[in-house]
Amino acid sequence: MIKVPADIPLARPTLGSAGKTGTWRVLKPVIHYDKCTRCRLCFFYCVENTIDLEKNLYPRIDYDYCKGCGVCAQVCPTAAIEMIKEVK
């Protein structure tokens, strides 16, 4: 397990000139919590920092900024994250 000091600042997505970048998404990650082991790999590998951890350490995706790259689904050891076609 990786230990990370709580006071390390993380860059978070913000509303910029491009707006909420999640609107660009073609595929959307969906978490199947019954398969999730709370390993936090999705949190550590998310290139856009759009995955937060709830108090119980379950991941939560900020769909306003998630671009649907699929890295989270690829690193998930239990296939708890599925990439599905975005429906607008």
Steps between C-alpha positions, in 0.01 A plus 500: 500500500624850419503746789448862395522791744164673537649845448626444144312745275328350197414686183124486445310566179338841479270679261720666240452657160407159357217454751430170667715264298289194581269601215768380255469143623399213268542219754399533864652301789243334725605354834350168607534538877425131562832420326703790643762405762587865576860448385510866382694428182239690298552802727880490467503442123226744393688739270241777542460462881124460461472208741452583866478258790199498727557467876457123464773508227263412218581700185268768364541638147444868423323459166509877438872467427563130423601469134440124482859401422451158663822488702299433817333197339831368370675510839209356699608151613142377551338651187277710724510791253327453167521742209158546342384716210406850617132582455429872480 
